[in-house]
């Protein structure tokens, strides 16, 4: 998980813009929205964009950036079965 890229995307774009980047990646293999460049193969790009979208949504609900990233990590651990 590239926290730096996730933070930058979450600060720069709205959830709708990030969703547009995800759609573009699914359709043509990479996002074309300026500033939405993410490193890695297609699955890594989609993974990073989805995480950034979640962080941004949490920030828009009133969480700080740090709180949103911690919540994302908690959700990931919960899904992986490492936390209940």
Secondary structure in CASP SS format (residue, H / E / C, confidence):
PFRMAT SS
TARGET T0000
AUTHOR 0000-0000-0000
METHOD secondary structure of the structure
MODEL  1
X C 1.00
X C 1.00
X H 1.00
X H 1.00
X H 1.00
X H 1.00
X H 1.00
X H 1.00
X H 1.00
X H 1.00
X H 1.00
X H 1.00
X C 1.00
X C 1.00
X H 1.00
X H 1.00
X H 1.00
X H 1.00
X H 1.00
X H 1.00
X H 1.00
X H 1.00
X H 1.00
X H 1.00
X H 1.00
X H 1.00
X H 1.00
X H 1.00
X C 1.00
X C 1.00
X C 1.00
X C 1.00
X C 1.00
X C 1.00
X C 1.00
X C 1.00
X C 1.00
X C 1.00
X C 1.00
X C 1.00
X C 1.00
X H 1.00
X H 1.00
X H 1.00
X H 1.00
X H 1.00
X H 1.00
X H 1.00
X H 1.00
X H 1.00
X H 1.00
X H 1.00
X H 1.00
X H 1.00
X H 1.00
X H 1.00
X H 1.00
X H 1.00
X H 1.00
X H 1.00
X C 1.00
X C 1.00
X C 1.00
X C 1.00
X H 1.00
X H 1.00
X H 1.00
X H 1.00
X H 1.00
X H 1.00
X H 1.00
X H 1.00
X H 1.00
X H 1.00
X H 1.00
X H 1.00
X H 1.00
X H 1.00
X H 1.00
X H 1.00
X C 1.00
X C 1.00
X C 1.00
X C 1.00
END
